[in-house]
Amino acid sequence: MKYFLHVFFVFVLTIFINFPTNALKSRDVLLKLEKLSSDGVATFKIELPKGWKLAKAPEIVSKSKSKEFKYQGNFKKILENKYETHCKLNKNQKDVLKFDFFVCKNICSVISKDFIFIPNVSSQNTSVKFFIIMILFGFLGGLLLNIMPCVLPVILLKIRHMSSRKTVINSIIGNYLSFTILALILSVLKLSSEIVGWGLHFQNIYFLKFTVIFFFILSLISFGKLHFYWNVNLDKSKIANKNIRDVTFSAIVTMVAIPCSAPLLGTAMTFAIQESFINLFSIFIAIATGFSFPYFFALFYKFPFEKIFQNPILNRVINWGVVITFVWLSWVLFRSISLIEIFVICFALLAAMLLFRKKYNSIAILLLASAIFINIPQKNTPDFAQLEKVSKLVQQNNVVILNITADWCLSCKYNKLKFESNRVQTKINENNIKFVEIDITKKNDKVMNFIREHSRVGIPFTIIFGPQNKSGIVLSEIPTISEIVKTIDLVK
């Protein structure tokens, strides 16, 4: 028995002696917020005791978010036991960050350390100025939205609708109504912890079906194939119905006109979506004001509405613009649904056209409405491999151009032409640059998270990686060829 106790004592003593009593504790790790940039990028310095090393970049998790959100940022080694990492913070909001460090010496282990971020008064004062700047960006972005490629197919239709001062006022109301609805929808989605972004209503099948049918009816009206109470030649005695029609028309067309982004608009939208409802709503109102600015100008300027819109050539151009918009929306929709649903939609449109001619308007409308809500589920398999492919190419010191696009983003198609230009193609071939494109016509939360991590909330989105900048440089919404070439030179 004594022998057994002796052996047991030696065994326990051996374990105790060899147990890493000097194992690293969270208090031994020095974590310091070195600086906080104007756009909310926080730089943290990490210092470990001598002999200890970080095996990989620390994981940073916000513990104050309603839904766990992991930060990702640049990570680099400064000295043998000193490191630097970055993450994105809301400068005006208290946050509790949990850092998970994978540390190694004789053994490896994971330790956690919390960091409490408390905004100071100076940052709050700065945030007021920054908020004012975002309001200005929203206004200018909304103004520029009027000339963006994604708006051009429907902008003539909106112009024709301004046949009098009254319709201009109704168009302005419709613009504000559409942006208000979008703000409310985004706020509700945020509360339910859904991923939100600019223009993502075009990923909704029901919205696409509704707009296809809406522009189908407008096409029939434009060419005089349909005459009922929604017609442009509405009885002037029904003023209330006409006002409702004008406002509704403007709101729907505005929804179709804003699936893409514009210069300055992406920055304002990224800020707005991360803020409270009050700030989000304020930014959206600023965008609506910029988008409506030409209409305000038409109100105060004696615009010869009747003389201009009696021009038959202009009306013919607008009529075909409506048809082109209908065809484009149909193409976007048909690429997102099954063959059976395509057949159902086509049958409903053809049957409705025949019923409208026979003056069975109510039956035709009922048939079209039912086609909207018919949904045949299909497997949605978003491409998750592309982001991993980009990551591997970047780690292999390649220059990589990642372009995120969608069928409904006409500005994306416009940007793609620049990458196919001779100057950019020559640059790509000379430097063996890898071009990767990801399509988010269908919902892809992983790609949307990637976009948000780079301070954007929508497309067009293009980022260029290279050996000199593996975290990537995001291009402007509508980059110039010179910007693309210069960015390639910066990262290669």
Secondary structure as GFF3:
##gff-version 3
##sequence-region A 1 492
A	DSSP	alpha_helix	2	18	.	.	.	ID=ss1
A	DSSP	three_ten_helix	26	28	.	.	.	ID=ss2
A	DSSP	beta_strand	30	36	.	.	.	ID=ss3
A	DSSP	beta_strand	41	47	.	.	.	ID=ss4
A	DSSP	beta_strand	53	54	.	.	.	ID=ss5
A	DSSP	beta_strand	59	62	.	.	.	ID=ss6
A	DSSP	beta_strand	69	71	.	.	.	ID=ss7
A	DSSP	beta_strand	75	77	.	.	.	ID=ss8
A	DSSP	beta_strand	82	88	.	.	.	ID=ss9
A	DSSP	beta_strand	95	104	.	.	.	ID=ss10
A	DSSP	beta_strand	108	117	.	.	.	ID=ss11
A	DSSP	alpha_helix	121	145	.	.	.	ID=ss12
A	DSSP	alpha_helix	152	161	.	.	.	ID=ss13
A	DSSP	alpha_helix	165	191	.	.	.	ID=ss14
A	DSSP	three_ten_helix	200	203	.	.	.	ID=ss15
A	DSSP	alpha_helix	205	222	.	.	.	ID=ss16
A	DSSP	alpha_helix	239	257	.	.	.	ID=ss17
A	DSSP	alpha_helix	265	273	.	.	.	ID=ss18
A	DSSP	alpha_helix	277	300	.	.	.	ID=ss19
A	DSSP	alpha_helix	305	309	.	.	.	ID=ss20
A	DSSP	alpha_helix	312	334	.	.	.	ID=ss21
A	DSSP	alpha_helix	339	357	.	.	.	ID=ss22
A	DSSP	alpha_helix	361	373	.	.	.	ID=ss23
A	DSSP	alpha_helix	385	395	.	.	.	ID=ss24
A	DSSP	beta_strand	400	405	.	.	.	ID=ss25
A	DSSP	alpha_helix	410	419	.	.	.	ID=ss26
A	DSSP	alpha_helix	422	430	.	.	.	ID=ss27
A	DSSP	beta_strand	434	439	.	.	.	ID=ss28
A	DSSP	alpha_helix	445	453	.	.	.	ID=ss29
A	DSSP	beta_strand	461	466	.	.	.	ID=ss30
A	DSSP	beta_strand	469	474	.	.	.	ID=ss31
A	DSSP	alpha_helix	481	491	.	.	.	ID=ss32
###
